[in-house]
Amino acid sequence: MHDQTVPPFMLPPPHGHADPQVWHTGRFRLVLDRVHLMGIVNVTPDSFSDGGRYLDARAAIAQAERLVAQGADLLDLGAESTRLNATPVPAEEEWRRLEPVLMEVLQLGVPVSVDTHKPEVMRVALDSGADLINDVRALTTPGALQALAAHPSAGVCLMHSRGDPTTMQTLAQYDDVVEDVAAFLVERFQAACTAGIAAERIVLDPGYGFAKTMEHSVDLLARQETLRARLAQAGVDRPLLAGLSRKGTVGRLTGRPVEQRLAGSLAAALLAAQRGARVLRVHDVAETVDVLKVWQAVEQASRETVAIGLGANLGDARATLAWAVQQLAAHPAVQLQRVSSLYRTRPVDAEGPDYLNAVALLTTSLEPQALLGLLQGLEQQAGRERPYRNAPRTLDLDLLLFGQRVLNTDHLTLPHPRMHQRRFVLEPLAEVAPHLQVPSKGAAVSLQQEVAADQPVQVVDCIDGLHWWRADLVPVRPGR
């Protein structure tokens, strides 16, 4: 990577590469390759949904046990309501409510979060064994950054909000809610990293309902993938946590009181998951588990096997290709199946340095045009320019095959019209899927053998094995 020429949004996170699917939370290392559920336990008398129901420590512990039995992957304990116009609670009282519940819940075998913005509560909770802090004020309270930094394994969720429960709805004014939320989360992520909080300890929450009108929350949910893209462009590849369960937005959309918002909450949770949220904060764990099971089964059935050709011959080509594979693997609509070895090849019908090439196999629920847009977006992030045909490039991502689909439009041809003639495509493709059929052409291995016989002088050398792209082996991002 050439630091002098890398634009700011391409720089690596301050503490090295952070795997976008990993969240370090105290005793646990969560791999967010599926949606995780954070069960809510409100140890309060005045929370908007279940205030008072679990104020007694025994009732709160029993509820935590039920949520884990129902499938909660994490628990979130809160002892101060953050609802609109909620009365502030002194730190001593907040901890008095939390302590007996936390001590018992830590034995349930899942990460335990404490929902607080007070540094003094954070410190004592983390000292007592809490795995992470869920802060609706994104560590803006003086001393909060330092409280988290002092516990080098603790996780944190940084949420977007403005003001406090008494003022936040008067501050719900945005030029563009997605752009403004993204800018805030980038700033708080950078502040946390600067304070010494490693990137893999952090997830981000758009803050649905906090300092936002119903219209703002709906717009934010509809454009949640755009929010993720804005964060990624700023070098912030961290998972999103979404909390819409039983909230006022659901109530206003459905006209239902809080005790009748289950159906609306499930719909909102599903939409958030479909748009890339990796953690859902919910009251109704069992019902949300069922919704996700149905969605995931349909997603899996609708996925088609796709072959992507990867190439680069400018900059740190190996690092750029590894980054591209990692980005594909982290996308919620993509499941990476296999990546070929890395090959060095001479340019074909072009001048310039030798290329590094590979092929990735994946399944996806995206349609071909949407996948093409994703690939072109990654090329743009890697700084690709097109001054003339077959110009050298920082990143080239070709959609080679999309199942057995045949397509011919102004923007996309499937299968790729020249793939059966390119040895630098067929060598890695035959390695990972020798019997994969290229429509109207034949099996990959047969085509590879034919082209190898026809083009014996075309140099295609395998230079690295199947794991060349892994984040722990290439801890960098692409540069121009």
Secondary structure, DSSP 8 states (H G I E B T S, - for coil): --GGG--GGGS--TTS---TTEEEETTEEEE-SS-EEEEEEE--S--TTTTTTT-SHHHHHHHHHHHHHHT-SEEEEESS--STT-----HHHHHHHHHHHHHHHTTSSS-EEEE---HHHHHHHHHTT--EEEETTTT-STTHHHHHHTSTT-EEEEE---S-TTTGGGG---S-HHHHHHHHHHHHHHHHHHTT--GGGEEEE--TTTT--HHHHHHHHHTHHHHHHHHHHTT----BEE--TT-HHHHHHHT--GGG-HHHHHHHHHHHHHTT-SEEEES-HHHHHHHHHHHHHHHHHH-EEEEEEEEE-SSSHHHHHHHHHHHHHH-TTEEEEEE--EEEE--SSS-SS-EEEEEEEEEESS-HHHHHHHHHHHHHHTT---SSTT---S-EEEEEEETT--EE-SS-EES-TTGGG-HHHHHHHHHH-TT-EETTTEEHHHHHHHHHHH-TTS-EEEEE-TTTT-TTT-------
